[in-house]
Amino acid sequence: MRSTTTYYPRTHNLKESVLRYLAAFVLFSLVVIPFWNRGPVFLARPESYGRAMVIKGADANHRLDRRGIARLHQYVTQELRPAFNPITILYQHLRYRYHPEAYELVVGAGEIPEADDLLPATREFAIYQSGDVVFLRIEPIGFNRVLVSKKSVREVEDMLAPYILD
């Protein structure tokens, strides 16, 4: 004989359902966020960046020469490593989004457009460093990374100081 009873999933316990979804989200975040932030940093060759400037720090509003751009490029691509703590990664993304002035050092580099080209720079990057954590913004793709440095803000400022133009 066939049963006429229809099975309905247990949905009356809202608190339990919310906790299950929250646990799944946290577990997903702990796995996916560090995976998304991993891998080497790829930037265009240092020769393609025609200008760089210290935006915030001890040498604020000063430009870097070509050797300074190459040294900054080397620092980003070879000396920084990805952060794997998902809480740090999320915090740095929120900090950059809502409170970027809190970073101690900000240095940016960009391409100089051709004279006949009226478009803005097509490639640029900026580092936002506070302590040993670096937030790297890469444009125009908008791919941001959270990296960890062995150098403090003061050591990075000292590293770039010989390349200040004005």
Beta strands, then each sheet from edge to edge (+ up, - down):
strand 1: 51-56
strand 2: 62-63
strand 3: 81-82
strand 4: 105-110
strand 5: 124-130
strand 6: 133-139
strand 7: 143-148
sheet 1: 2+ 1- 4+ 5- 6+ 7- 3+
end
